[in-house]
Amino acid sequence: MSFNLSNKQSMTCLAKHFFSTIALTLLVVLFQPLMAHSDTIIRTNALPDSPDLRFQYPGTLLKAALDITTDEYGPYEIKPLDQQISRNRALIELGKGNIEVFSAPTRQNWEEEALPVRIPLRRGLGGFKLLFIHEADKDKFASIQDINIYKRIPMGGGSQWSSTLAYNKMGFTMVGGTEYAALFDMFQGGRFDFFPRGINEVYKELAKFGPKVPDMIIEPTVAFYLPNPTYFFISPKQPELAERIERGLNKLVWNGTFDKLFFKSFSENIIQADLNSRP
């Protein structure tokens, strides 16, 4: 656009153009941070206040990792999933971008089809398994000295759990269920005789489900070890979010917060398990 500066009308037009340009520039500058840092929506099973005990600690870590990276990556909003879903379904929804983050024990196809953040959330603690048994079977289990005998006794587990797949490959007699809470009903009903649970969850589960399975106890002499770390898996449609969470977790490790949260959540469980007394 060109202007003839030799008359008043042209000067007025130029002034209007100048001030409207300034006003537009100011609006862009004022609102640019809002546009650049709109909330990142994160749909996930990892919630600090999850009704499912297994996802509370991952939820605490996820929130801490996002908080510590807010200055760099901007604000976020965590939203719970609409309903509890199976492992297989969760991977499908991650692939579609309908879930942004899912906390789960690792598995080869998950590492191939989603974006794993390879920082073990519980530092491998979940690999140490104690056994739920019926109190009436206490002497029977205490007398077992051969792992092959365990393999012949029906064992419970989630049908889509990574640990169940691993136990199956090792030759254990697995009885699977698709619903987490229903596994305790199956145990009470005699569908299986023992139920390995990670040190990080077994005591909380005893407190929660013990009232409806009154003869359920933790076997006092044995522990299984099955390395199977829990990671955050990120939708392949969200590579920047995967980068952010990995960066946030590493910052928590460097500043000591990761250890503080871990021991605050699990030190009592580690002491209770007393692994040194379980040869």
C-alpha positions in Angstrom: 0.0 0.0 0.0 1.3 3.5 -0.9 0.3 6.9 0.5 0.5 10.4 -0.9 1.8 12.6 2.0 0.9 15.9 0.3 -2.7 16.1 1.6 -4.5 15.9 4.9 -6.7 12.9 3.8 -3.6 10.8 3.1 -2.1 11.7 6.4 -5.3 10.7 8.3 -5.4 7.4 6.4 -1.7 6.8 7.2 -2.2 7.5 10.9 -5.2 5.0 11.0 -3.1 2.4 9.3 -0.2 3.0 11.6 -2.2 2.8 14.9 -4.2 -0.2 13.7 -0.9 -2.1 12.9 0.5 -1.2 16.4 -2.8 -2.4 18.0 -2.6 -5.7 16.1 1.0 -6.2 17.0 0.3 -5.7 20.7 -2.6 -8.2 20.6 -0.3 -10.8 19.1 2.4 -10.2 21.7 0.0 -10.3 24.6 -1.7 -13.5 23.5 1.3 -15.3 22.1 2.2 -16.9 25.5 -1.3 -18.2 25.9 -1.4 -19.7 22.5 2.1 -21.2 22.9 1.4 -22.6 26.4 -2.2 -23.9 26.1 -2.8 -26.8 28.5 -1.5 -30.2 27.4 -4.4 -32.7 28.0 -3.2 -36.0 29.4 -5.6 -38.9 29.7 -4.1 -41.6 31.8 -4.6 -44.4 34.3 -1.8 -42.9 36.5 -3.6 -40.8 39.1 -2.4 -39.9 42.7 -6.0 -40.4 43.9 -6.9 -43.4 41.7 -9.4 -45.8 43.3 -7.1 -48.5 42.0 -4.2 -48.8 44.4 -1.8 -49.9 41.7 -1.9 -46.6 39.9 -1.6 -44.1 42.8 2.2 -44.1 43.0 2.7 -43.8 39.2 0.2 -40.9 39.3 2.3 -39.2 42.0 5.4 -39.5 39.9 3.7 -38.4 36.7 2.4 -35.2 38.4 5.8 -34.5 39.8 7.5 -35.0 36.4 5.0 -32.7 34.7 5.2 -30.0 37.5 9.0 -29.8 37.3 8.9 -29.3 33.5 6.0 -26.7 33.4 8.3 -23.7 32.9 9.8 -25.4 29.8 6.8 -27.2 28.3 3.8 -25.3 29.7 0.8 -26.1 31.8 -1.0 -29.4 31.6 -4.3 -31.0 32.7 -4.6 -34.7 33.8 -7.8 -36.4 33.0 -8.8 -39.9 34.3 -9.9 -42.5 31.8 -13.6 -42.9 31.4 -13.5 -46.5 32.6 -11.0 -49.2 33.6 -9.7 -50.9 30.5 -7.7 -54.1 29.8 -4.0 -54.0 28.9 -4.7 -55.0 25.3 -7.3 -52.3 24.8 -5.0 -49.7 26.4 -2.4 -50.3 23.8 -4.9 -49.9 21.0 -6.1 -46.6 22.5 -2.5 -45.3 22.9 -1.9 -46.0 19.3 -5.1 -44.1 18.3 -4.1 -41.2 20.5 -7.2 -41.6 22.7 -4.9 -42.2 25.7 -1.7 -40.1 26.2 0.0 -42.0 29.0 -0.4 -45.4 30.5 1.5 -46.9 33.4 2.2 -50.6 32.9 4.8 -53.4 33.3 6.8 -53.6 30.1 6.2 -56.0 27.3 7.9 -56.3 23.9 4.9 -55.3 21.8 4.3 -52.3 24.1 7.9 -51.1 23.6 7.4 -51.5 19.8 4.0 -49.9 19.4 4.1 -47.1 22.1 6.8 -44.8 23.3 8.3 -46.2 26.5 10.0 -44.0 29.0 12.6 -46.5 30.2 12.9 -45.3 33.8 11.5 -48.0 36.2 8.9 -46.3 38.2 9.2 -48.5 41.3 13.0 -49.2 40.8 12.2 -52.9 40.2 10.5 -53.5 43.5 7.4 -55.0 41.8 9.6 -57.9 40.6 9.8 -59.2 44.2 6.6 -61.2 44.7 5.0 -62.4 47.9 2.2 -65.0 47.8 -1.3 -64.7 48.9 -2.5 -68.1 50.1 -5.4 -69.4 52.2 -4.5 -69.7 55.9 -5.5 -73.4 55.8 -2.7 -74.0 53.3 0.0 -72.4 55.3 1.8 -75.6 56.3 1.5 -77.0 52.8 3.3 -74.1 51.3 5.9 -73.9 54.0 6.9 -77.5 53.2 7.5 -76.9 49.5 11.2 -77.0 48.6 11.0 -77.5 44.8 9.8 -74.8 42.4 8.4 -77.5 40.2 5.8 -78.3 42.8 4.7 -74.7 42.7 4.3 -75.1 38.9 1.7 -77.8 39.5 -0.4 -75.7 41.9 -3.1 -73.4 40.3 -1.8 -69.8 40.4 -3.9 -66.7 39.8 -3.2 -63.7 37.7 -4.6 -61.2 35.2 -5.0 -62.9 31.9 -3.4 -60.0 30.0 -0.7 -59.2 32.6 3.0 -59.3 31.6 3.7 -61.5 34.6 1.1 -64.0 33.7 2.5 -64.4 30.2 6.0 -64.9 31.8 4.7 -67.5 34.3 2.9 -69.3 31.5 6.2 -69.6 29.6 7.9 -70.9 32.6 5.4 -73.7 33.0 3.2 -72.5 35.8 -0.5 -73.6 36.0 -2.1 -70.2 35.4 -5.8 -69.3 36.1 -6.4 -65.9 34.5 -9.1 -63.3 35.0 -9.8 -60.1 33.1 -11.0 -58.0 36.0 -8.5 -57.0 38.7 -10.8 -56.9 41.7 -12.6 -60.1 40.5 -9.4 -62.0 41.0 -9.8 -61.8 44.7 -13.3 -63.3 44.3 -11.9 -66.1 42.3 -9.3 -66.7 45.0 -12.0 -66.8 47.6 -14.0 -69.2 45.5 -11.1 -71.7 45.2 -10.3 -71.1 41.5 -6.6 -71.0 42.4 -4.5 -71.7 45.4 -2.0 -68.8 45.4 -1.6 -65.4 44.0 1.8 -63.7 43.6 1.8 -59.9 44.2 4.5 -57.3 44.2 5.9 -56.1 47.5 4.7 -52.6 46.5 1.1 -53.8 46.4 0.6 -56.9 48.5 0.1 -55.2 51.9 -2.3 -52.6 50.6 -4.3 -55.3 48.9 -4.4 -57.3 52.1 -5.9 -54.3 53.9 -8.4 -53.6 51.0 -9.5 -57.1 50.0 -8.9 -59.0 53.3 -12.3 -58.3 54.7 -14.0 -60.1 51.8 -11.4 -62.8 51.7 -11.0 -63.4 55.5 -8.7 -66.4 55.2 -6.3 -64.7 52.8 -2.8 -64.4 54.3 0.7 -63.6 53.0 2.9 -66.7 52.9 5.7 -66.0 55.4 8.6 -68.0 54.1 8.8 -67.6 50.3 9.4 -64.8 47.7 9.4 -65.1 43.9 11.5 -62.8 41.8 10.4 -61.9 38.3 12.1 -58.8 36.8 9.4 -56.8 35.1 9.8 -53.0 35.4 6.9 -50.6 35.2 7.3 -47.8 32.7 5.2 -44.9 31.4 4.1 -45.7 27.9 3.2 -42.6 25.8 1.0 -42.4 22.7 3.2 -42.5 19.5 1.3 -39.4 18.5 2.8 -37.5 21.4 6.6 -37.6 21.1 7.1 -34.2 22.8 5.1 -35.5 25.8 7.4 -38.6 26.0 10.4 -36.3 25.9 8.9 -34.1 28.6 8.1 -37.0 31.0 11.5 -38.5 30.5 13.1 -35.1 31.2 10.9 -34.6 34.2 11.7 -38.0 35.7 15.4 -37.5 35.2 15.2 -34.2 37.0 13.4 -35.9 39.9 16.3 -38.4 40.0 18.9 -35.7 39.9 17.4 -33.6 42.7 16.6 -36.5 45.0 12.8 -36.2 44.8 12.5 -39.6 43.0 14.1 -41.4 45.9 12.1 -39.4 48.5 8.8 -40.4 46.9 9.9 -44.0 46.5 10.9 -44.5 50.1 7.9 -42.5 51.4 5.6 -44.9 49.5 7.4 -48.2 50.0 10.0 -48.3 52.8 7.4 -49.8 55.2 6.5 -52.5 52.7 10.2 -53.3 52.2 10.7 -53.7 56.0 7.5 -55.8 56.3 8.6 -58.1 53.5 11.9 -58.9 55.3 13.4 -60.6 52.2 16.4 -61.7 54.1 14.2 -64.1 56.0 12.9 -65.7 52.8 15.7 -67.9 51.5 
